[in-house]
Amino acid sequence: MDRRKMDIHLINLNEDPMLSGVIVHFVKDGQTTIGRNDAEHAQSICLSGLR
């Protein structure tokens, strides 16, 4: 079974349809933090990109 049907998750969106949905982040129970890789505190999900 596809885990995306059962678990809470985030999927990337892109202006290029071939790149949308390529990255999937599954959210764990409890608190989830999302931010930059170089943030002062560790993040559960680190975001990166060209800028």
Backbone torsions as a table, in degrees:
resi	resn	phi	psi	omega
1	MET	NA	144.9	179.5
2	ASP	-72.5	122.0	-178.3
3	ARG	-60.6	-28.4	-179.2
4	ARG	-65.4	-20.3	178.1
5	LYS	-80.6	-18.8	-174.3
6	MET	-108.7	-35.0	-170.8
7	ASP	-109.0	150.7	175.4
8	ILE	-68.8	135.5	-176.2
9	HIS	-153.5	163.3	174.4
10	LEU	-118.4	139.0	179.5
11	ILE	-123.7	139.0	180.0
12	ASN	-71.4	149.5	174.4
13	LEU	-118.5	143.1	-178.9
14	ASN	-143.9	151.4	178.1
15	GLU	-65.8	-23.5	175.8
16	ASP	-90.4	113.8	-177.3
17	PRO	-57.4	-26.5	179.2
18	MET	-69.7	-21.4	-178.8
19	LEU	-101.3	-12.3	177.9
20	SER	-72.4	138.9	177.8
21	GLY	79.3	7.9	-177.8
22	VAL	-77.4	-37.3	-178.0
23	ILE	-105.9	127.9	179.0
24	VAL	-124.1	127.6	175.4
25	HIS	-112.2	121.5	176.6
26	PHE	-89.5	134.9	-176.3
27	VAL	-93.3	125.4	179.1
28	LYS	-80.4	162.0	174.4
29	ASP	-63.2	148.4	-179.9
30	GLY	95.2	-152.3	-177.0
31	GLN	-87.2	133.0	176.1
32	THR	-120.6	128.5	176.2
33	THR	-108.6	140.9	-178.6
34	ILE	-126.6	130.0	179.7
35	GLY	-178.2	-163.9	-176.6
36	ARG	-75.3	151.1	178.1
37	ASN	-64.0	-30.5	-178.0
38	ASP	-98.3	21.9	179.6
39	ALA	-67.6	160.2	-178.6
40	GLU	-61.4	-39.5	179.3
41	HIS	-110.0	148.7	-179.8
42	ALA	-63.2	141.3	-179.4
43	GLN	-105.7	146.8	174.3
44	SER	-71.6	-39.2	177.3
45	ILE	-126.9	118.8	-179.9
46	CYS	-97.2	132.1	177.9
47	LEU	-100.4	145.3	177.0
48	SER	-147.5	168.0	-180.0
49	GLY	175.3	-167.5	-177.1
50	LEU	-71.6	-27.9	-177.4
51	ARG	-120.1	NA	NA
